[in-house]
Amino acid sequence: VCRLANMQQLPGVLEVLQGLPEPPQAINVRSFGLQDVFLALTGRSLRE
């Protein structure tokens, strides 16, 4: 798991991964939205 402060860091991470002797088989990129942040802070959905 790798967490980035912002998406501008992603190209550097991908460059490092390309240089590995055995690159990962899959890469999942997820950007957090308002719903995710609200749920993490309050434990409730925006629709509740």
C-alpha positions, -999 to 999 in steps of 0.1 A, spaced: 0 0 0 13 34 -9 -5 66 0 2 98 -18 -4 134 -5 -15 144 -40 -18 130 -75 13 149 -86 34 123 -68 20 95 -89 44 97 -119 74 94 -96 59 63 -79 51 47 -113 87 54 -124 101 36 -94 78 7 -100 89 4 -136 125 1 -124 118 -29 -102 132 -63 -114 97 -77 -110 70 -50 -114 37 -54 -97 10 -73 -115 -17 -47 -108 -19 -11 -97 -51 3 -83 -54 41 -80 -82 56 -59 -90 92 -53 -111 101 -23 -142 122 -27 -164 141 -3 -184 110 5 -152 91 15 -139 119 37 -173 125 54 -176 88 61 -141 86 76 -147 116 98 -182 110 110 -188 73 104 -221 83 86 -231 85 50 -240 119 35 -274 105 27 -282 96 64 
